[in-house]
């Protein structure tokens, strides 16, 4: 975590971009529910203040709000962490001098190509079209066959028992019960196989610097993924599932009715598993 203190260049660009677009921190705090002290820590380059488990989530949410490219910012974060581990240098390492006057120009490297308000307007138009399309499909199905509606209702009922979970819910409603870590003797290319032995499960995967993808893995089914440096899995619940990394069963994963977060580090070949329980 000490290596994160070196992110002078990135945090200055982000802060400069926010000021250019006249977005205040209080508005970001209200929309994202991220404490303003963590937002200020991001802009001041004091990343060690942020909870280590959620540093990527906070940085990503902040970038989206100010119109920056979250994938580029997370990539820079990953590169910095990995380079810091390889060099094994102390926190007192001398940084190159950054010209403050160039912050505004350099901020364009990570900002998105469109104004955030323009993006929101286009998003609303697209969302309205999707709603209209879904409503039209629903009406057509209702006219054509009532049996299709009964089948759809049955599928919704079956999946309603699953509990999708957001990172904010994970922060507010759960606490970490235990953390298990270890390593496996695996070599690239890296492949991950997830098998649900008995029940349907909800899961969210994040590979390297890509955006998270949610999915439902049905009973007795499996899903496969490939990655280079990092693979993150949030699953709920963890009952009756097996996870394999290059054919080796990942240990430490307990079968519970609660969520768990699994991180695979392809650089160090390490595994970290966090088991969560409800706060109350």
N, C-alpha and C positions, 0 to 999 in steps of 0.2 A: 504494500500500500504506500510505502514511502516514495516509490517511483512515480506515483500519481502527482506528487508535489511539483514535478517538473513540467507540467502542462501549461507553461506560461503562454506560449504562442496560441494554442487553441482557445483558452478561456478569454484572452484579449479579443480575438476575432468574434467570439460569440457575444461578448458584452458590447462590442462596437456595433454589431449587427442589430442587436435589440434596441440600442439607443437611436440608430438611424431610422428604425421603423416605429419609434415612439411607443413602444410597448413597455408598460411598467411591470415591475416584479409582483405587485399586489394582484394584478389581473391574472398573471400566470399562476400564482398561488391559489387563487379562487377557482380557476378552471381545472387545475391538475391535482389540487389537494396536497401538493408538496409544500412542506414548511418553508417559509421564506428564508430561514437561516440556511437551508440547504441550497436554495437558489443563489443566494449571495455567495455561498462557498464555491459553487461552480464558477461564478464570474470572477471570483478572487483567486482561482486556481488552488483552493484549499480542499482538494478532493478527499483528503484523509478524514475530513469531518463527516462525510457522507457515510451511511451504513454500507459496508462493503458488499452486502448481499444485493443491494438495490441500486448501486452506483450506475449501472448500465441503464436501468429503467428510468432513473431521474434525469440522466443526461439526454436520453432519447426523447422523453416528454418535453424537456426544456427546448430542445432543438426544433421539435414540431411546432411549438407555440410561437417561436420567433421566426419561423420560416427558413431555418437552416436545414441542411441535409443530414438527417440522423445517421444514415449508413456511413457517410464519410467521417462523421465525428466519432462513431463507435470504432471504425477502422483505425483511426488515429489513436484512439484509446488502447485498442488491442496491440497495435504496433509498439506503443510506448511501454506497455507492461512487459511484452515479450522481449524487447530490446533491453529493458532494465534488468530482467532476470538473467539474460545472457552475459551482460557486461559485469554484473555483480559489483557495481560501483555504489559508493555511499551517497547519502542525501546531500552532502556538501559539494558534489561535482559541479564545476563551474559551467554555467550555461552560456551559449552565445548571446551577444548583446542584440536585443531586438529594438528596432527603430519604432518608437511609439507612433510617429507620424504616418507610418505605413500600415497601421492597423486597419484603417478604414478601407484602403485599397485591397488589402489581403483578405478582408472578410468576405469579399465576393467569391473567393475560392470555395467556401463551404455553404454559401447561401443558395437557396433554391432559385430556379430561373423565374419564378413568378411571385408577385406580391401575395402574402398570406390571405389578404381579404379577397383578392381575385380568386385564389384557390378555393376559399370557402364558398364563394358564389357558384363556381363551376361544380363544386362537390354537391351543393344543394340541388342544382339543376339535374345532375346525374342521378342523385338519390330519388328525386321526384319521378324521373323517368322509370327507374327500377320499380318503385312502388306501383306506378301505373301498369307496368308490364306484369307484375306479380298479381295485381288485382284482376287484370284481364284473363290471365291463365286460370285464376280461381273461378271466375264466372263461367268460362268455357267448360271447365271440368264439372262444375255443378250442373250445367245443362246436359252435357253428354252422358254422364253416368253418376248416379248416386253411390254406386259401389266404390268408385274411386275415392269419394269423400270419406267413406267409412274406413277404407284402407289407409288414407292419409292420417285420419284421426287416430287410428291404432298405432301408426308409427310414431306420431308425436307423443302419445301416451307412454310408449315404451322408452323413448329417449328422455322423457321428463325426469326420470329418476337420476340421470346423470347431473353432475354439478360442475359446470364450467366455472372457472375462478380466475379473477384478474389479479394482477400484482398488488393493486391497491387493497383488494379484499384480503389478500394474503398478509399484507402489513397490518391492516386494521383489525381483522377478525381472528388471526392465527398467531401463534408463537412457535419458534423453533424448539421442538422437543429434544432432538438429538442430531448431531452431525457426524457422519462416518466418512472416512477418507482412506484411500489406498492407491495402489497402482497395479497395472497389468503389463505383461510382457507382450506388447503388440507392435506391429510395424505397419507403416502406411503402404497402400491406401487404406483409409479407415472406413469400415462399414459398421452400421448399427442395425440390429434387428430387434423389434419389440413384438412380443407375443402375448396376447390375452388368452389365458387358458380357459377361463370360465365365464366371466362377466364382460359386458360392454364397459369401456372406460373412456373418459375424456382426457385428451392430452394436447399440449402445446409444445411445438418444437421450434428451435432457433439454431440454425446452422451457420457457423462462421459469422459473417457480418450481415446476413440476410435478415429480413423482418420475420417476426414470429408467425407461425401458421398453426391454427387450431384444427383439430380433427377428432372424430369418434372412431375408436377401434373396437369393432364388434367382437363378440365372444368367439373364441377358437380361430381368430384371424391374426395376421401378422403384418407389419409394415417395415420397410427397409429405408435406410438413409445413408448417405455418404457425407464425409466432412474432411477438412484439411487440418484446421487448428482447434476448433471449438465446437462442441455440440451440447446444447442445453435442452433439457426435457422437464416440463412441468406436467404432472399426471395426477388425476383425482378420480377414483381412489387408487391405492396401490395394491389392492387385493388381486391375487392370482395373475400376476404378470411376470414375465421374464424378459430381461434385457441382455442382449449379447453384443460384445464389442469384438469384432473380427473373430467371431465364433466362440469366444470365451464368455461364460456367464458372469455378469457383473454381480459381485457379492455386496453385502451390506444393505440391500434393499429389503425392507420388511413389509410383510403383507398386512395392511391396515385399511381402515375405512376413510382415512384422511389423506390429504395431498402430500406430495413429496417433490423436491426439485433435484434433478440429477445433472451434474456438470462433468463432461469429459474433456480433458485437456490433451489435445493431440501432440503438443510440443513436449510436455513433461510425462505424457502417458499416465496421467493421474485421474482419479475418480473422486468426486465429492458428492455426497448424498445428504440432503437436509430433509428430515421428517418433521412435519408440522402437526400441531394439535390445536383445537379451538381455544381461544383465550378464556372463555367462561366454562 
